Amino acid sequence: MKAVVVKPGEGHRVGNVEFLARSGDTPRFNLAVIEIQPHRAGPPIHAHAAEDDSFYVLEGELTFTVEDEEVVAGPGTFVLVRPGLQHTFRNDGAALVRMVNVHAPAGFDLRLEQG
């Protein structure tokens, strides 16, 4: 067994998502860096039946909607969305947002590639 090593910029890209840990690497989680351009919305509101969806904001500021609550998340903010919770996010600002996204268990990369 070998370690998975992904050098900067060498992750598997699907649109604005750069996967660093994919389902083929481990069934336990997916890890990605996601960029959201200024004044852009994320995905439509949705829920994952059996998956934790977590976010750690590196740069910029995102507005998360989780169920009926809005949370403004700047750099250093962590948001964990448990299975079954409706959620989405958007970049209302003028700066690019970069965040780390972890889905557990894995499978998000496969769904995103299917489009």
Secondary structure, 3 states (H helix, E strand, C coil): CCCCCCCCCCCEEECCEEEEECCCCCCCCEEEEEEECCCEECCCCECCCCCEEEEEEEECCEEEEECCEEEEECCCCEEEECCCCCEEEEECCCCCEEEEEEEECCCHHHHHHHC
